[in-house]
Amino acid sequence: QAQLVESGGGLVQPGGSLRLSCAASGIPLRTYYINWFRQALGKGPEWVSEIKSGGQGVRYSDSVKGRFTISSDNVKNTVYLQMNSLKPEDTAVYYCSLPAMGLRGQGTQVTVSS
């Protein structure tokens, strides 16, 4: 059974960094587009970043461009989201998703606060 599991969230001060992981089982991530999106409390989902199959291309939302980096490790079958220069407005539950198969992980909470 295909599954995505996020990890790496937590509490960090403004200006700090976190690296989120999206580990896949039952499906080779390298053949699919993977997205990260986030949802803050009381708000709708916001797309954050995308990596093309095999890491051939990446995209970012304007709100995170220059601060976040998406990458993939095909050996570990994992996609990462390195988040630097975090701001309070980055606080949200972060999800990875595989739209081609309608898969989404359970999410990991990121809280940016002093």
Backbone as JSON Lines, residues from 0, in Angstrom:
{"i":0,"aa":"Q","n":[0.85,-1.19,0.0],"ca":[0.0,0.0,0.0],"c":[0.89,1.24,0.0]}
{"i":1,"aa":"A","n":[0.66,2.12,-0.98],"ca":[1.47,3.34,-1.08],"c":[1.15,4.27,0.08]}
{"i":2,"aa":"Q","n":[2.2,4.9,0.59],"ca":[2.01,5.76,1.76],"c":[3.08,6.85,1.76]}
{"i":3,"aa":"L","n":[2.7,8.04,2.22],"ca":[3.64,9.15,2.41],"c":[3.63,9.51,3.89]}
{"i":4,"aa":"V","n":[4.81,9.69,4.46],"ca":[4.91,10.04,5.88],"c":[5.85,11.22,6.03]}
{"i":5,"aa":"E","n":[5.32,12.33,6.57],"ca":[6.12,13.52,6.8],"c":[6.72,13.48,8.2]}
{"i":6,"aa":"S","n":[7.86,14.14,8.35],"ca":[8.49,14.3,9.65],"c":[9.38,15.53,9.62]}
{"i":7,"aa":"G","n":[9.85,15.94,10.78],"ca":[10.81,17.03,10.86],"c":[10.24,18.35,11.34]}
{"i":8,"aa":"G","n":[8.96,18.4,11.57],"ca":[8.38,19.65,12.06],"c":[8.76,19.91,13.5]}
{"i":9,"aa":"G","n":[8.38,21.09,13.98],"ca":[8.67,21.44,15.36],"c":[8.51,22.92,15.6]}
{"i":10,"aa":"L","n":[9.02,23.35,16.75],"ca":[8.98,24.76,17.14],"c":[10.35,25.38,16.89]}
{"i":11,"aa":"V","n":[10.37,26.5,16.21],"ca":[11.63,27.17,15.9],"c":[11.42,28.67,16.02]}
{"i":12,"aa":"Q","n":[12.48,29.36,16.38],"ca":[12.4,30.82,16.48],"c":[12.45,31.46,15.1]}
{"i":13,"aa":"P","n":[11.91,32.65,14.96],"ca":[12.03,33.36,13.69],"c":[13.49,33.47,13.26]}
{"i":14,"aa":"G","n":[13.71,33.24,11.98],"ca":[15.06,33.23,11.45],"c":[15.72,31.87,11.47]}
{"i":15,"aa":"G","n":[15.08,30.92,12.14],"ca":[15.65,29.58,12.25],"c":[15.37,28.71,11.03]}
{"i":16,"aa":"S","n":[15.79,27.45,11.13],"ca":[15.67,26.52,10.02],"c":[15.09,25.19,10.49]}
{"i":17,"aa":"L","n":[14.44,24.52,9.57],"ca":[13.97,23.16,9.78],"c":[14.08,22.43,8.45]}
{"i":18,"aa":"R","n":[14.24,21.12,8.51],"ca":[14.18,20.31,7.31],"c":[13.08,19.27,7.47]}
{"i":19,"aa":"L","n":[12.12,19.35,6.6],"ca":[11.03,18.39,6.58],"c":[11.37,17.24,5.64]}
{"i":20,"aa":"S","n":[10.9,16.06,6.0],"ca":[11.09,14.88,5.16],"c":[9.74,14.3,4.78]}
{"i":21,"aa":"C","n":[9.68,13.75,3.59],"ca":[8.49,13.06,3.1],"c":[8.97,11.71,2.59]}
{"i":22,"aa":"A","n":[8.78,10.69,3.41],"ca":[9.25,9.36,3.07],"c":[8.12,8.56,2.45]}
{"i":23,"aa":"A","n":[8.42,7.93,1.32],"ca":[7.41,7.14,0.62],"c":[7.67,5.66,0.79]}
{"i":24,"aa":"S","n":[6.6,4.91,0.86],"ca":[6.69,3.46,0.85],"c":[5.68,2.92,-0.14]}
{"i":25,"aa":"G","n":[6.07,1.87,-0.83],"ca":[5.16,1.24,-1.77],"c":[5.07,1.92,-3.11]}
{"i":26,"aa":"I","n":[5.9,2.96,-3.32],"ca":[5.85,3.66,-4.59],"c":[7.17,4.4,-4.8]}
{"i":27,"aa":"P","n":[7.74,4.36,-6.01],"ca":[9.0,5.06,-6.26],"c":[8.77,6.54,-6.55]}
{"i":28,"aa":"L","n":[9.17,7.4,-5.64],"ca":[8.93,8.83,-5.8],"c":[9.58,9.4,-7.06]}
{"i":29,"aa":"R","n":[10.66,8.8,-7.51],"ca":[11.41,9.38,-8.62],"c":[10.59,9.44,-9.91]}
{"i":30,"aa":"T","n":[9.49,8.71,-9.98],"ca":[8.69,8.69,-11.2],"c":[7.5,9.65,-11.15]}
{"i":31,"aa":"Y","n":[7.39,10.41,-10.09],"ca":[6.22,11.25,-9.91],"c":[6.59,12.68,-9.52]}
{"i":32,"aa":"Y","n":[5.65,13.59,-9.77],"ca":[5.74,14.93,-9.21],"c":[5.32,14.85,-7.74]}
{"i":33,"aa":"I","n":[6.07,15.52,-6.89],"ca":[5.74,15.6,-5.47],"c":[5.56,17.06,-5.1]}
{"i":34,"aa":"N","n":[4.52,17.34,-4.37],"ca":[4.26,18.7,-3.91],"c":[4.35,18.78,-2.4]}
{"i":35,"aa":"W","n":[4.74,19.94,-1.93],"ca":[4.55,20.32,-0.53],"c":[3.49,21.42,-0.51]}
{"i":36,"aa":"F","n":[2.56,21.32,0.4],"ca":[1.66,22.42,0.65],"c":[1.47,22.55,2.15]}
{"i":37,"aa":"R","n":[0.86,23.63,2.56],"ca":[0.7,23.89,4.0],"c":[-0.68,24.46,4.26]}
{"i":38,"aa":"Q","n":[-1.1,24.3,5.47],"ca":[-2.38,24.85,5.88],"c":[-2.27,25.42,7.28]}
{"i":39,"aa":"A","n":[-2.43,26.72,7.37],"ca":[-2.42,27.39,8.67],"c":[-3.8,27.28,9.31]}
{"i":40,"aa":"L","n":[-3.83,27.41,10.61],"ca":[-5.08,27.28,11.36],"c":[-6.08,28.31,10.86]}
{"i":41,"aa":"G","n":[-7.25,27.84,10.47],"ca":[-8.3,28.73,10.03],"c":[-8.18,29.22,8.6]}
{"i":42,"aa":"K","n":[-7.19,28.71,7.87],"ca":[-6.99,29.13,6.48],"c":[-7.04,27.94,5.55]}
{"i":43,"aa":"G","n":[-7.16,28.22,4.27],"ca":[-7.17,27.17,3.27],"c":[-5.77,26.69,2.96]}
{"i":44,"aa":"P","n":[-5.65,25.59,2.25],"ca":[-4.33,25.07,1.88],"c":[-3.6,26.01,0.94]}
{"i":45,"aa":"E","n":[-2.29,26.07,1.1],"ca":[-1.43,26.91,0.26],"c":[-0.34,26.04,-0.34]}
{"i":46,"aa":"W","n":[-0.25,26.03,-1.65],"ca":[0.83,25.3,-2.3],"c":[2.16,25.97,-2.01]}
{"i":47,"aa":"V","n":[3.19,25.16,-1.74],"ca":[4.49,25.69,-1.35],"c":[5.56,25.4,-2.4]}
{"i":48,"aa":"S","n":[5.66,24.14,-2.82],"ca":[6.76,23.78,-3.71],"c":[6.44,22.48,-4.43]}
{"i":49,"aa":"E","n":[7.16,22.26,-5.53],"ca":[6.99,21.06,-6.33],"c":[8.34,20.61,-6.86]}
{"i":50,"aa":"I","n":[8.53,19.29,-6.91],"ca":[9.71,18.73,-7.55],"c":[9.24,17.72,-8.58]}
{"i":51,"aa":"K","n":[9.81,17.83,-9.78],"ca":[9.41,16.93,-10.84],"c":[10.06,15.57,-10.65]}
{"i":52,"aa":"S","n":[9.52,14.6,-11.34],"ca":[10.01,13.24,-11.23],"c":[11.52,13.2,-11.49]}
{"i":53,"aa":"G","n":[12.23,12.53,-10.62],"ca":[13.67,12.43,-10.75],"c":[14.41,13.71,-10.42]}
{"i":54,"aa":"G","n":[13.71,14.68,-9.84],"ca":[14.37,15.92,-9.48],"c":[14.73,16.78,-10.67]}
{"i":55,"aa":"Q","n":[13.99,16.63,-11.78],"ca":[14.35,17.33,-13.01],"c":[13.98,18.81,-13.01]}
{"i":56,"aa":"G","n":[13.2,19.22,-12.09],"ca":[12.82,20.62,-12.04],"c":[12.08,20.91,-10.75]}
{"i":57,"aa":"V","n":[12.19,22.14,-10.29],"ca":[11.54,22.52,-9.05],"c":[10.82,23.85,-9.24]}
{"i":58,"aa":"R","n":[9.79,24.06,-8.43],"ca":[9.07,25.33,-8.42],"c":[8.76,25.7,-6.98]}
{"i":59,"aa":"Y","n":[8.61,27.0,-6.75],"ca":[8.3,27.49,-5.43],"c":[7.23,28.58,-5.5]}
{"i":60,"aa":"S","n":[6.46,28.69,-4.44],"ca":[5.55,29.82,-4.35],"c":[6.37,31.07,-4.07]}
{"i":61,"aa":"D","n":[5.82,32.21,-4.41],"ca":[6.54,33.48,-4.17],"c":[6.81,33.7,-2.69]}
{"i":62,"aa":"S","n":[5.96,33.16,-1.84],"ca":[6.1,33.41,-0.41],"c":[7.29,32.68,0.21]}
{"i":63,"aa":"V","n":[7.8,31.65,-0.46],"ca":[8.93,30.89,0.11],"c":[10.17,30.91,-0.78]}
{"i":64,"aa":"K","n":[10.04,31.45,-1.98],"ca":[11.16,31.45,-2.92],"c":[12.37,32.16,-2.31]}
{"i":65,"aa":"G","n":[13.52,31.5,-2.42],"ca":[14.74,32.06,-1.86],"c":[15.0,31.64,-0.42]}
{"i":66,"aa":"R","n":[14.0,31.06,0.22],"ca":[14.16,30.63,1.62],"c":[14.03,29.12,1.76]}
{"i":67,"aa":"F","n":[13.2,28.5,0.93],"ca":[12.97,27.07,1.0],"c":[13.64,26.38,-0.19]}
{"i":68,"aa":"T","n":[14.08,25.15,0.04],"ca":[14.67,24.35,-1.03],"c":[14.1,22.94,-0.98]}
{"i":69,"aa":"I","n":[13.57,22.5,-2.11],"ca":[13.04,21.14,-2.21],"c":[14.09,20.26,-2.9]}
{"i":70,"aa":"S","n":[14.2,19.04,-2.43],"ca":[15.16,18.11,-3.02],"c":[14.67,16.68,-2.84]}
{"i":71,"aa":"S","n":[15.32,15.77,-3.51],"ca":[14.9,14.37,-3.4],"c":[16.12,13.46,-3.29]}
{"i":72,"aa":"D","n":[15.93,12.35,-2.63],"ca":[16.95,11.31,-2.51],"c":[16.3,10.02,-2.99]}
{"i":73,"aa":"N","n":[16.64,9.61,-4.2],"ca":[15.99,8.44,-4.78],"c":[16.36,7.15,-4.07]}
{"i":74,"aa":"V","n":[17.53,7.11,-3.48],"ca":[17.94,5.9,-2.75],"c":[17.08,5.73,-1.49]}
{"i":75,"aa":"K","n":[16.86,6.84,-0.8],"ca":[16.03,6.79,0.41],"c":[14.54,6.93,0.11]}
{"i":76,"aa":"N","n":[14.22,7.18,-1.18],"ca":[12.83,7.36,-1.59],"c":[12.14,8.43,-0.73]}
{"i":77,"aa":"T","n":[12.83,9.54,-0.6],"ca":[12.39,10.62,0.29],"c":[12.55,11.97,-0.41]}
{"i":78,"aa":"V","n":[11.6,12.84,-0.17],"ca":[11.68,14.22,-0.63],"c":[11.83,15.12,0.6]}
{"i":79,"aa":"Y","n":[12.67,16.13,0.47],"ca":[12.95,17.02,1.59],"c":[12.49,18.44,1.27]}
{"i":80,"aa":"L","n":[12.2,19.18,2.32],"ca":[11.95,20.61,2.2],"c":[12.81,21.31,3.26]}
{"i":81,"aa":"Q","n":[13.9,21.9,2.8],"ca":[14.77,22.67,3.69],"c":[14.2,24.06,3.81]}
{"i":82,"aa":"M","n":[13.9,24.46,5.02],"ca":[13.27,25.76,5.26],"c":[14.2,26.62,6.09]}
{"i":83,"aa":"N","n":[14.66,27.71,5.5],"ca":[15.55,28.66,6.18],"c":[14.85,30.0,6.36]}
{"i":84,"aa":"S","n":[15.43,30.82,7.2],"ca":[14.89,32.17,7.45],"c":[13.4,32.13,7.73]}
{"i":85,"aa":"L","n":[13.02,31.23,8.61],"ca":[11.6,31.03,8.87],"c":[10.97,32.25,9.53]}
{"i":86,"aa":"K","n":[9.71,32.48,9.17],"ca":[8.94,33.62,9.67],"c":[7.7,33.11,10.41]}
{"i":87,"aa":"P","n":[7.15,33.9,11.29],"ca":[5.92,33.46,11.98],"c":[4.82,33.08,11.01]}
{"i":88,"aa":"E","n":[4.74,33.73,9.87],"ca":[3.7,33.41,8.9],"c":[3.92,32.08,8.18]}
{"i":89,"aa":"D","n":[5.05,31.44,8.44],"ca":[5.27,30.09,7.91],"c":[4.64,29.03,8.81]}
{"i":90,"aa":"T","n":[4.12,29.43,9.94],"ca":[3.48,28.49,10.86],"c":[2.28,27.82,10.19]}
{"i":91,"aa":"A","n":[2.29,26.5,10.17],"ca":[1.23,25.74,9.5],"c":[1.51,24.25,9.67]}
{"i":92,"aa":"V","n":[0.55,23.45,9.29],"ca":[0.78,22.03,9.11],"c":[1.24,21.84,7.67]}
{"i":93,"aa":"Y","n":[2.36,21.17,7.51],"ca":[2.95,20.95,6.19],"c":[2.67,19.51,5.74]}
{"i":94,"aa":"Y","n":[2.22,19.41,4.5],"ca":[1.89,18.12,3.92],"c":[2.68,17.91,2.63]}
{"i":95,"aa":"C","n":[3.06,16.68,2.37],"ca":[3.54,16.34,1.04],"c":[2.43,15.55,0.34]}
{"i":96,"aa":"S","n":[2.41,15.69,-0.97],"ca":[1.36,15.02,-1.71],"c":[1.88,14.51,-3.04]}
{"i":97,"aa":"L","n":[1.24,13.48,-3.54],"ca":[1.54,12.9,-4.83],"c":[0.24,12.97,-5.63]}
{"i":98,"aa":"P","n":[0.03,14.04,-6.34],"ca":[-1.28,14.25,-6.98],"c":[-1.68,13.16,-7.97]}
{"i":99,"aa":"A","n":[-0.71,12.57,-8.65],"ca":[-1.03,11.58,-9.67],"c":[-1.73,10.36,-9.08]}
{"i":100,"aa":"M","n":[-1.51,10.11,-7.79],"ca":[-2.13,8.96,-7.14],"c":[-3.09,9.37,-6.03]}
{"i":101,"aa":"G","n":[-3.31,10.67,-5.91],"ca":[-4.22,11.12,-4.86],"c":[-3.74,10.83,-3.46]}
{"i":102,"aa":"L","n":[-2.41,10.83,-3.29],"ca":[-1.84,10.52,-1.99],"c":[-1.45,11.8,-1.25]}
{"i":103,"aa":"R","n":[-1.61,11.75,0.06],"ca":[-1.17,12.85,0.91],"c":[-0.77,12.27,2.24]}
{"i":104,"aa":"G","n":[0.27,12.85,2.84],"ca":[0.68,12.38,4.15],"c":[-0.21,12.93,5.24]}
{"i":105,"aa":"Q","n":[0.17,12.61,6.48],"ca":[-0.65,13.03,7.62],"c":[-0.31,14.44,8.07]}
{"i":106,"aa":"G","n":[0.81,14.97,7.59],"ca":[1.21,16.32,7.92],"c":[2.14,16.38,9.11]}
{"i":107,"aa":"T","n":[2.91,17.47,9.16],"ca":[3.8,17.73,10.29],"c":[3.69,19.21,10.64]}
{"i":108,"aa":"Q","n":[3.58,19.49,11.93],"ca":[3.34,20.86,12.39],"c":[4.65,21.64,12.44]}
{"i":109,"aa":"V","n":[4.63,22.82,11.86],"ca":[5.74,23.76,11.96],"c":[5.23,25.01,12.65]}
{"i":110,"aa":"T","n":[5.89,25.38,13.74],"ca":[5.51,26.57,14.48],"c":[6.73,27.48,14.59]}
{"i":111,"aa":"V","n":[6.58,28.71,14.11],"ca":[7.67,29.68,14.16],"c":[7.25,30.78,15.13]}
{"i":112,"aa":"S","n":[7.92,30.81,16.26],"ca":[7.53,31.73,17.31],"c":[8.7,31.97,18.25]}
{"i":113,"aa":"S","n":[8.75,33.18,18.79],"ca":[9.77,33.49,19.78],"c":[9.23,33.26,21.18]}
